[in-house]
Amino acid sequence: MKQSETTSLVAERGKWGYTWPLWTTLLLHLLAVFLFTAGFLLTRTELPHRSHCSDVSHSPCLSSNNGSCWTKPAANRLVLVVLDALRFDFVAPSTFFAESKPWMDRLQVLKNVASARPLSARIFKAIADPPTTSLQRLKGLTTGGLPTFVDVGNSFGAPAIVEDNFINQLVLNGKKVVMMGDDTWTQLFPHHFERSYPYPSFNVKDLHTVDNGCIDHLLPSLYEEDWDVLIAHFLGVDHAGHIFGVDSAPMIEKLEQYNTILERVIEVLENQSGPGKSHENTLLVVMGDHGQTLNGDHGGGSAEEVETAIFAMSFKKPISSVPPEFDSCSCQLDLDGKNVCVSSMQQLDFAVTVSALLGIPFPYGSIGHINPELYALGADSWNLDASQKLSESDIWMQNYANALCINSWQVKRYVDAYSASSAVGFSNDDLSRIASVYAQAENHWSHSTKKLLLDIQNDSDTLVPALKRQIDAYFKFLTTVSELARSKWTEFDLKMMGTGIGIMLISLIFQFLTILRANKQHGETLSSSGNSWVITGSVFTFFLLGIRACSFLSNSYILEEGKVANFLLSTSGIVALRQSVIKGKALIESIGFLILSTFCRFVIEVGLSKQAATSAFMKDYTSWIVNIASGLVVWDYAAEVVPMLALILLAAWLYNVTSGSFFDWPWKYVILGTILSYVLIIVHWITDSNKFGVALMAESIGRNYIPRIVYAIALGQLLLLGFGQLFMKNCLDYKANLVAKTTAMLSAWSSTVILLSGKQGPMVAFASIVGGYFIMKFVDIEGGKQGPHRSFSILQWSLSATCLFFCSGHWCAFDGLRYGAAFIGFEEFVLVRQAILLAIDTFGFSIILPVFGLPFLIATKYEANLGKHFLFTQLSQMYTTYGLITAITTTFTILCVTIQRRHLMVWGLFAPKFVFDVFNLILTDVLICLASIYYFDQGKDDPELKPSVAE
């Protein structure tokens, strides 16, 4: 087909003739991502079975003689205080750590009680299983299982737990439960509480509402007798961490407030713990659901996030000591010279241990084991039934061995049921290993230990060694199951995953063929261009893209993704510099590009410092720059003033742009609206700062209403751009039309992106403008006369966008999200609104602005005599190439999580990377399609130049 015929055919099809490949690509990617995600992020099979008191009769273990259920109850009542995001170093004395920090030693009451009553009060370092979101931790704490990564998506709308759990067993066995605090509990357990006082949990700016509600109901409830289990879930520490970080005054104030509350709780319980009183046999547990980084984030698997604390206290006379074989405590003197001991346990063991202490059946799907030190807090309850020949420690060991027998039988029952009902359960080798280890423990129990326990004439010398061997055998079995579950818990549907990968590969081929088709329409190939730089640039493009894609196959390179992207960007700058020297063009721009890349490397290093949680970079989510030299007063003022000056310069530049003859309605008014928004942002920053000593308006207006006005202006600008062109007659040639529309669209988005990014926003915006200018100049040295081969510059554009993601303080993990940005202008939590603001803050500089700014690469090389069809084809080809680059890197991420699906860091590192890259891909595709609707309109070509198109 001749070029003139192709031009005529595409013109007849109108805009759809240029954009259909973009929409087809979006549909292919949506289908591929859906299928792969459905196969990769499946949860384990949740069995509908429930444990019942009568079930234990089928076990080989001893049944209790006092009418209790599975185990002899050691406590009648439980007070469970959950302090959300409780770091281990909030509870343990500062002497346990290499360096003392301001937030340590604030919960004095817990370490004081643990020191004064070491046998009846214990501090534990509790290790949580990632991901460390609140929903998953609560689910794990109550079920005794290992929730999988897919539940992260439910953290903002928790579904009711359907599998057996600790709360369900309490209710089934006649226990009355009262709850107050975080409303996640009422979502997980909607019909389980005798009374509940839930408070909304997702307004992270609100440090006090949930906590005050707990305080109002907790202390009065301690005097009431209409409950068996009382749960109070405080959220202030979690919210203070998200907004201010750990090393902040609000955090310390919260910890001191909690210390006061816990002092009062312990005082009330002690006063009511005498014989015949309501708390004679009450167990107090104070615990965290997960930890948090120094930035206040959580969700991953770092030590700071998974290490939390449990404080448990019994108000009865304890046993003299736990046998040393089962005691994991380590002791240190605190700052007051008191000896404080800290033990360790897995959060996985919490549900089964507390169930054993309360004498209720263990949750059906629990795979934890009864923790000996926590279980020992209830030992005094069993002395009356014991033989006088045995010490209290021996009596405890008897009961503990029998409890572990029931524990092991219950876990083996669950493993068998799970493997029988699950399509992808444990492998045959795993099941054989589990069966073998259990058979050894059960044989020892049936043929030795059980007989010794039934013979009351045995003394300690005979019984204790057998009990220790039996306990070790059960430990071995339970540890084997939990380790296998951690490594193979998720059921991966390899067929769906493979189908998703196949469709992704098809989409890549489709995009590549679309690019070749566009080149063929203009008779352009690498060989026909006659330009060696086109060949060299294309080779370097594939080479750099290949390095970036392959780097995603390594966990180390994923952690250093920002540095890798910056290195590749700098490498592309060196290649461009070489070509500039050869051609004698854009030499200054090439050098400037390398300098800018070096500066970006420094900023990325700062972001990595924040990621590593060094305290110098976390005091305010809006600005790493404030903390670089925070000790200098001049720098403090400069950090406030420089962003405002930068924003003023941006506004002045935009004002000068509007003086161009082709900036008419509606583009001129859109840009003027952006200038107004910039002024409002400056007023917002001045009002929000304490450095200037001026009050331009009420703080509430500056803090809340000005951002809302900026959002409203931006929304109005986008609506004006979207619908304005429907009611205007376009008299511009397409180049002028393209430049005006691109500038207006970028300005409309920029105000919201800069506002959400904080005071670093104007500097990142300047970097993006300067970097984009340099890349546009490189287009002049890349292609031939018509310049259709822009793959090298498009790759640079993509790498620059990636660097901006890391320069703006983000990284591909859930603790890399700046949740505070979602509440700029708002105090209350609305899911959709806050999600949109968080997405704009996270991807504004790295996706939204780069995608809408891409047409500048076309406009800089446009020659009027090529005609509108050529420009439309080039624009479609450029967007397809940009989408192809994003799709290739995402495909390698998908291949990475497929290969590494059994890796130790799959949920802590690879899965978050997968989620970010998939969202990146889909958002890029969606924005490309929207950009195609916006940019592919009816521009005007010079009539006398049109015949040249058909020649």
N, C-alpha and C positions, 0 to 999 in steps of 0.2 A: 504494500500500500504506500502510495506516495505521501510525502509530508503534508501537502496541501489537503489531501483527502482525510488524513488523520486529524488534522486541525479542524476541518469542517465537521467530522463525525463527533469529536469531543465537544465542539461548540454547540452542536445540536442537543447533546445530552445535558448541557448546562453545568451547573456547579457539581452535580452528582458525578459527572464524568471524571472529575479530578479528585473527589473526596471518597468515593466508594472503597478504595483500598484501605483507607484509614479506618473507616467504620468496620470493615470486614476484619481487620487486624484486632480491633477492640473486642469484637465478638469471639474470635478465636482465643484471645488471651483470657477473657472471662470464663470461657468453657474449660480451658486448660487449668486455670487456677482453681476453679471450683472442684474439678475432678481430683486434682492432686491433693488439695487441702482436705477433701473428704477422705482420702486414703491415708494422709499423713497425720492429721490432727484428730484422729479418732480417740475417744476415751476407751478405757478398758470396759469390758462388759460388766454392767452393774446388775448383779443377781437380785432377784426379788425376795430371796429367802430371809427369814428372821430367826434369830436365836430364841429358844424358849427354855424355861426352867427344867422341863422334863427331858430335854435333849441330853443332859449330862448323864442320864442313866445308860446311854449307849456308849459311854466312854469307859476306858479301863480304870478310871481314877476313882478315888474314894469319895463317897457322897457324905455331905455333912449330916450330923445327927441332930442339929438344932432347928430343923425346919427351914433353914435358909436355902437359897437358890444354888448357884454354882459354887460359890466360895463363902466362907464365913465372913459376914460383914465386919469391917473394922471401924467404920464410921456410919453414923445414922444420918448426918447432915453434911452438906458441902457448900462452902461459900467460894465461888470461883470469880476472881477479879481479873479481867483481861485488860492489860494496858497495851493498846495497839502500838506496834513498831517499837517494842521495848528492846533496846540493845542490851547485850550482855554486860557491857561496861557501864550501863546505868545502875546495875544492881551490885555487881562484884566490886570489892574495894579497889581503889586505884593502885594499891601495892601489888596487885596481880598483873599489872601492865608495865611495860618498859618506861612509859612516860605518862605523867598525870595530866589530865585534861580538865577544863572547867566544868564539864557536865558530869564528871565522876563524883562519887561520894555524896550524891544529893538525896538518894533514898536511904537515909541513915537508919531508919527503923528496921529495915529488912536485915541488914548486916548486923545490927546490934542484937536483934532477937536470935539470929542464927549463931552469934557468938555466945550469947548468954545461955542458950538452950540448945546445944549442938545435937542432942539426941532426938529432940522433938521438933526441931525446925531446921530445914535444910535449904540451901541455895543450889540450884542446878544450872549448868550451862546446857540449854536445850538446843539441839541441832534440828532445824527444819529442812524439809526437802523442797528444792526449788520446783516450779516458780513460786516466789514468795509474795503472792498477792493475797489480800485478806480472805477472799472467798475460798481459795484453795486451802489455805492454812486452817480455816475453820472447818472445812470439809474433812481435811486430814485429821484434825484434832478429835473430831466427833465420830468418824467412821473407823479410824485406825488403819486407813488405806493410803494409797499414794495417788492423789488427784493428778491428772495429766495436764499438759500445756493448754489444751483447748479450752479449759475452764477460765483462762485469763479473759477471754471475750465475754464471759458471764459476770465478771467482777462488777460491771455497771448495771446489772440486772439479774441478781442471783435467783436461779430456779430452786424450787424446793428439792431437798435431798430425798431421793427415792429409795436408796439402799439402806440397809440396817445401820443404826448409829447409836451412839451413847445416849443422846436425848430421847430417841425413840424407845430404847430399853427402859429408861427411867419411867416414862409414861406408861408403858405396857405393864410395868411391875408396881404400879400404884404410887409412884413418887410424884410429888407436886413440884413443878419447876416455875420459878419466877425470874423474869428477865428484864433488864433495863439497859439502855444505852444504844449502841450501834444497831440500826434497823436491819442490818444484814441477817441477824438471827431470826427475825420474824419472817424474812423471805425464805430462808433455808428451812425453817420449822414453823409453818404458818398456823398449825393447829395443836401445838404441843405445850403451850405455856398456860399455867393457871392464871397468871397475870403477866402483862408485859407493858413496858414503858419505852417504846422505840422512838428514836430520834434520827432525823436524816443525816446520812454519813458522808455525803460527797461534796459538801461545800468546804473545800480545804482551807478557805480563808477564815472559817469559823472555828476558833480554838476552844470555845467555851460552852456552846449550847448542849452538846451531847454530855460533856463532863458535868455540867451543872445539873442536868437531868438525873444523871447517875447519883450525884451527891444528895439530891433532894429525896430520892427514894431508897438509897442503899442503907443509910444508918437507921431510919425508922423501921425498915423491913427486918433488920437484925433482931428487933424486939418482938417480932410477930412469929407465930408458930404454925402458920398455914402453908408452909413450904418445907421441902426436903432439900432442894438444890436451889441456890440463888446465884444468878449470873449477872455481873455488872461489867459492861464493856466500855472502857474509856477510850476516847479518840484524840485527845488534845496533843499528845506527844507526836502522833503520826502526822497531824495537820501542821504542827509547829515545824516539824522536819521538812515537810514539802515546801512550806513557804519561806522559812527563815534558815533552815539548816540546823544541824545538831549544835554547832558552836555559836549559839545565839542566846540573847537574853530571854526571849519568850520560851525557849526550850527549858532553860534552867528554872524559870518561874513555874513552868508546868510540873517539872520533876519535884520541886519543893512543895507545890500544892498536893501532889500525889503522896508525898511523904507524910504530910499532915493528915490526909484522909486515911491512909493506912494505919497511922498511929491510933486514930479514933476507932477504926474497925477492930484492930487487935485488942484495944482496951475494952470495948463492948463485949467481944467474944470471951475474953479472959474473965470479966466480971460475971458472965453468965455460964461459966464452965464448971461450976461446983457440982457436987453430987445432987442429982434430981433436977438440975436447972436445964434450960432449953439448949445450951451449947455444951453439955457435958461430953458429948461424943461428936463434936463437929470438926471437920477438916477444912482448913483455910488454904487455898491455892491462889497465888498471885503470879500471873504469867503473861508473856508476850506471845502474839501469834507469829511474829517474824521480827527481824531486826530492820536496820536501815543504814544506808551509807551516810557519810558526813554531809552529803547534799540533801539528805532527807528522802532519798529514793529507795525503792525496793521493787522486787519482781524477779530479779536474777538470782544467781547462785553464788555470789561472792561471800566471803566469810562474814563480812559485816551484815549481810542481808539474812543469812541462814542462822546465825548465832543469836539466840535470844535467851531469856532467863525464865526459870520457874522457881518460885519460893513456896514451899509447902510447910505447914505447921499443924501439929496435932496438939490438943489441949489436955491430953491424957499423959499418964506416966509412961515413958517409952521403955524399950528394952535397953540394957546397958550398952550394947554395941552391936553393929552388924558384923557378921564374920568377915574378916579382912579380905577373903577371896572375892567377896561381892561388894566391896566398898571401893568406889572409884574416886574418893575425895582427895583433894590436895589443899593444904592449909598455908595461910600466910598471916602475918601480923598486919592489922590495918594501921592507919595513921595514929590511932589512939592506943596502939599497943595491944589491941584485943586480937585473939586468935580466931580467924574466920576460915571455915572450910567450904569448899565448893566442889560439888560432884558434877557428873555429866550424864546426859541421857538423850535419847532420840525422841523428838516429838511424836514419832510414829508409835511410841510405846505409851503415850498418855492415855488414850481411850481405854485400852485393856487394863492398865494399872488402876485407874480410878474406878472402873467397873468392878474390879476385884475387891477394892477397898469398900465399895458400897454394897457388895454382895449381889449384883445383878448380872444377868448373862452378858457375855462379851459380844460386841457387834459381830454379826455373821462374817463380814468381810475383813475383819481386822487381821493384820499380819504382824503386829507389834508383839513384844514380849513384856511380861510384867517386870517393871523395874524394881530390883531388890531393895534399894535404899528408900525409894518412895513408899514401897509396900511395907517397909519396916516401921513406918510412923504409926501404923495401927496395931502393932504387935500386942499391946497390953490387953486388948479385948479377948485374947485367946487363953490367957493363963489359967483361968478357972477350970478349963476342960483338960488340962495337961496332967500327965503323970508327974508325981513329985520327984521321980528319979532323974528327970531331965531339967536342964537349965532353961531359962526363958529364951535364950538364944537358940537352943536346940528345938524348943517348941515352935519358935518362929520358922526355923528351917524346915520342920515337918510340914507346916501349913504352906510354906512357900513352894516346896517340892510338889505338893499335891495341886496347888494353884497352877504351877507350870505344866503339870500333866494335863490339866483341863485346857490350858492355853495352847499347848502343842496339839492336842486332839482337835481343838476347834480350828486351828490354822490348817491342819492336814485335811479336815473335812472341807474347808473352803477351797483349798487347792484342788481337791478332787472334783468338787462341784463346778469350779470355774473351768477346769480343763475339759470337763464333759460337755459343758454348755457353750463354750466359746469356740468360735471358728478358728481363731488363732491364739491358742493358749500357750502354756509352757510346752517346750519340745519334749519328745519322748526321752531324750537323754536327761533333760532337767527333771522330768517326773521320776525317772528311775533313781536319780541321785537323791531327790527328796524322799522317796519311799524307802530307800536304803538307810538313810540317816535316821528317819523316824522309826524304822523297824528296830534299829539298834537301841534307841532310847526306850521304846516300848517293851522290848524284850528284857532289858535291864529292870524296868519298872515291874513287870508282871512276875518275873522269876526271882527277884531279889528284894527291891525296895519296898514293894507293896506288902510282902510277907513280913518284913521287919516292922513296918508301921502298924500292922494288925496285931503284932505281938507286943503287948504293953510291958512285958518284963525286960525288954532290951534296954541296955544302958547306953550312955553317950559313946563310949568307946566302940561299940558295935554299930550303932545307928548312924552317927555323924559322917564317917567316911563314905558309907553307902549313899547318904543323902547328897553329899558333895559331888560324887560321881554321877548321880542321877541328874542333879541340877546342871552339871556341865554338859551332859548328853542332850538335855532339852535346849540349853543355850545354843549348842552346835546346830541343832535342827532349826530352831527359830531364826538364827542368824543366816543360815543357808537360804531359807525361804525369802527373807527380806532382801538379801543381796541379789538373788535371782529376780525378784519382783522389780527392784530398782533398775536392773539392767535390761529387763525385757517386758516391762509392764504394758507399754503401749502396743496396741494391735495395729500394725501397719497393713493396709490393704494394698499389696504390691500391684495388683491388677489395675486398680484405679490410679495409683501413683504413676504406673507405667503409661497408662492412657493419657494422663495429663501431660507427661513429658513428651509423648508422641505428638500431641496436638501443639505443644510449644514448638517443637522442631518443625512441624508443618507451617506454623505461622512465620518462623524465621525464613523458610524457603519461599513462602509467599511474598514476604517483604522484599527479599533479595530479588526475586523475579520482577516485582513491581518497579524496583529501581532500574533494572536492566531494560525493562520495557520503555521506561521514560527516556533512557539514554538512546535506545534504538529509534525512537520517534524523531530524534534530532540527528540521527546518524553518528552519534558519539560513542566511541569506545576508547579504551586506553591506548590502543595502537593508532587510532585515527587522529588523536589529538595532536600528535607530533610534538609533545612537550614531555621531556624527561622528568620534569618535576611532578607531573600528574602521576607518573608511574611510581616515582620515589615516594610521593605523599601517600599514595594508596597503599604501598607496601608498609610504610611506617604506621599508617592507620590500623591495618590489620595486626601488625606486630604489637602496638601499644594496647589495642583492644584485647588481643589474646592474652597479654600479660595480666591485664586487669581482671579479665574473666577467670583465668586459671588461679589467680590469687585467692579467689573465694573458696577454693577447695582446701584451704588450710586455715585452722582456727587462729594461728598466730597472725596471719595476714589479715584476717577479718578484724581482729582486735586493733590492728594498725592500718585499717582501711584508709583513714584520712591521710596518713603519711604516704601510702602507696599511690593514692590518687594525685597527691601533690607532686610526688616524684615523677609520675608519668606526665603531668602537666608541664613540669619544668623541662623534661626531656623533649616534649613537643616544642617548647619554646626554643631550645637549642637547635632543633631541626629547622624551625622557622628562621632563626638567626642566620644559620648557614645559607639558606636560600636568599635571605635579604642581602647578604654580602655578595653572593653571586650575581644577583640581579640589580644591586644598587638601589633597592627600594625598601621603605619601611624599616630602615635600620634602627632609628631611634625607638620606634614602636616595639621592635623585637627585644631591645635591651630593657625597655620599660616593662615589658611583659615578664621577663626573667626576674626583675626586681620585685614586681608585684607578687610573683609566685613565691619568692623567698619570704616576703612579708606574710603571705598566707601560711607558710610552713610554721612561722613563729606563732601565729594565732592558733593554728591547729595544735601545736604543742601546749599552749595554754589550755585549750579545751581538753586535751588528754590529761593535763594536771588536775582539772576539775573531775574528770572521769575517775582518776586514781584517788579522788577524795582527799587531796591535800587541802588543808583548811584555808589556804590563801585565796581560793577562787570560788567561794560558795556563799558569801554573805548575802548576795542579792542575785536572783535569777536573771535580772536585767543586765548585769554588767560584770564581766570578768575584768574590764579595764579599771574599775574602781579599786580593785584589790591588788594590783600589781605593785604599787608603791604606796599603799594606804597610809604609811607612816608620815608622808609628806603632806603638809597642809596645802601647799601650792598645787600638788597633784590632785588632791581631793576636789579642789575648785575647778581645775582644768578638766577633770573627768566629768564634771557636771556641765561645764560651759562648752567644751569642744563639740560634743554631739549636737548641741543647739546651733552652734555656728555652722556645722556641717549641714544641718537641715536648712538653715537660712540660705546657704550657697546652693543647695538643691532647688529651693524655691526660686531663687534668682535665675538659675539656669532655665528652669521651666518657663518662667515669665519671658525670658528672651526668646525661647522657642516659639511662644505664641505670637511673636511679632512677624513670623514668616507669613508670606502671602497665602500659602496653601492651608494654614490653620484657621479654618472658619468653623461655623456651626456644624456639628455639636462639639468638635474636638477642642476648640478654644475654651469653651465653658467647662468642659471636663477638667482641663489642666488648671484653670482658675480655681475650680473646686478643690483640686489637690493642694494648691498653694494655701488655700484657707485651712485645709486639714493640717498642713505642716505647722501653721501658726497655732492652731488649737493644741497640737501635740506639744509644742514648746511651752504653752501655758500650762498644760497638764503636768509636764515635768517640773516646772517652777513651783507649782502648787504642791507637788508631791515631795519636793526637796526641802531639807532643813538647813541648807547652806546659805540661802539668800536672805532669810529673815524678812521676807515680804509675803503678804497675803493678798493675792489678786482677787480671790473670791473664797467662798466657803470651801473647806477641804472636801466635803462630800460632793460638791459640784465638780471640782477639779478632778477628783479621783474617779467618780462614777459617770457623771453626765457628759463630760467632754469626750471620753472614749466612745460613748454611745453616739454622740453627734458625728464623730469621725466615721464610725461604722455606717451610720445612716447616709452620710455623704457618699461614701464609697459604693454603697448599694445603689444609690440614685445614679451615680456615674455609670455603673455597669449596665443598669437598665436603659439609661440614655444612649449608651453606645450600642446596645443590643437592638433597641427599637428605633433609635433616631435615624439610622440609615434607611429605614423603610419609608420615611416621609421626606427625604431630601433628594434632590437631583444632583448627581455627582458630575461635576464639570472638570474634574482633575484628571490628568494622565495617571496611569496606574502606579507609577513610581511615587509620585507625590501623595497619592491616595494611601499607598502602603505605609509610607513613612509616617503620615499623620495618624493613621489608625493605630499603628504599633505604639507610637509615643503616647497617645491618649490612653490606650489600654494599660500600658505599664504604669502610667501615672495614677490611674484609677486604683490599681492594686497596691501601689507602693505605700500609701499612707497607712493602710491597715497592717501591712507586713512590718513596716518600721515601728509602728506603735506597739505591736505585740512583741517585737524583738528587743524592745527596751532601748537604752541609750547606746548600745552597740549598733543599733539598726542603721543610722545614717552612715557610719563608717563601712559597714558591710555593703550598703547600697552604693557608696562611692567606689568600693572595690569592684563591684559587679559592673558598674558603668564603665570604669576605666578598662577592666579586663575585656568587656564586650567590645569596646572601641578598638583595642589592640587586635582582637581576633578578626574584626571586620576589615582592618587594614591588611591582615594576612591574606584575605580573600583576593586582593589585588595581585599577589604573587603566586597564587595557587593554580588557577586554571588557564585554559587557552583563551581565545578571543571571546567565546561565549561563556566560558567558565562554568560548565555544568558539573564538574567534578569538585565538590566541596566537602568530601568526606573527612579530610584532615581537619578543616576548620570546624566542622560539626562535632568531631570527636573532642577537639579542644573546648568547644562550647559545653559539651557534656561533662568533661573532666572539671572544668571551671565551676559548673553547677554543683558537682559533688564536693569540691573543696569548700564552696560557700556553705554547704550543709554542716560541715565540721567547723568551719570558721565561726558560724553563728552559735556554737556551743552545744551542738547536738551530737549524738552517736546512735548507732543502731541497736539500742536496747531500751527497755521500758523506763529504766532510770535515766535515760538520756532525754526524756520528754520534760519540758518545762511546764508543769501543771499550773503554776501560778499565772502563766500567760493567758490561760483559758478564762481567768477571772478578772482580767483587766476591764474595768467598767461595770462589773457585776459582783454582787455579794452572794446571791443565791445560785444553786446548782440546777441547771436545765440541761439534760443530757445532750440533745441535738445541738443546742447553741454552743455549749462548752466544747463539744467534739469538733465543731467547725472551726472555732477560734484556735483550738490546739493544733488542728491540721494546718491552718494557715501559718501559724507560728513555726511549725516544724518544717514545712515544705515550701514556704513562701519564697525564699531566696534560691532554693535548690531545684524547684520544679515549676511553680506558677510563673514567676517572672522569666526564667529562661525559656519556657515553652512559648509564651506570648511575645518574647523578644526575638525569636529566631528569624522572622522576616527581614530584620535588618541585614542579615547576611545576603539576602537576595537583592535588597534595595541598593547596597553598595556596589554591586556589579552589574546592575540593570542597564541595558542599552535600549533606547526607545524603539529602534527599528526592528527589534526582535518580536514585538507584538505581545498582546495580552495572553494568548494561548501559551507562549513559551514561558512567561512568568508564572502562570498558574501551574503548568507542568513542573517547573522548577520548585515552586513552593510545595507542591505535593510530594515531589521527590525528596526535598530537604526534610520535611516532617517524617516521611517514611524512614529515611536514614537515621534520624534522631531516635525514632521509636525502635528501630532495629538495634541500635547500640544499647538502649535500655533493655530490650528484650534478651539480647545475648547475655548480658551480665546477670539478669534475673534467671535465665535458664541455667547458668552455671551455679547460681545459688541453690536452685531446685535440685540439681544433680548433687551438690554438696550435701544437702540435708538427707538426700536419699542414701548416699554412700555412708554418711556419718550418723545414720538414724539410731545406731546402738552406741554411739559415742557417749562418754561420760558427760560431755558438755552440750548434749543435743538440746536440752530444754533451757539451759542457761545462756547459750551463745548462738547455736545454729538456728534454732526455731525463732528467736527474736529477729535475727538477721533475715530469715525467710519472710517473716511478717512485714518487716519494713520494706524489703525489696519488692514483694508482691504488691503492697500498697503503692509503692513508687511507680511500678509498671502500670497498674490500672489507672492511677491518677494521671500519669503522663498521657496514656492513651485517651482518656476522657477529655483532658485539656486540649490535646491535639485535634480531636474531633470538634470541640467547641471553637477552637481557633480557626479551623477550616470553614466553619459556618460564618464566622465573623470576617475573615480576610478574603474569602473567595466571593467577592461581589462583582458588580459590573463596573469595572474601571473603564476609563475612556482612552482609546488609542488615537494617535494622530491619523486621520483618514489617509493622508498621502503616503504613510509608511506601511499600511496594511498589505499592499500587494507583495512586499518583500517576504512576508511570512509564507506565502504559497509558492514562492520560487524554489 
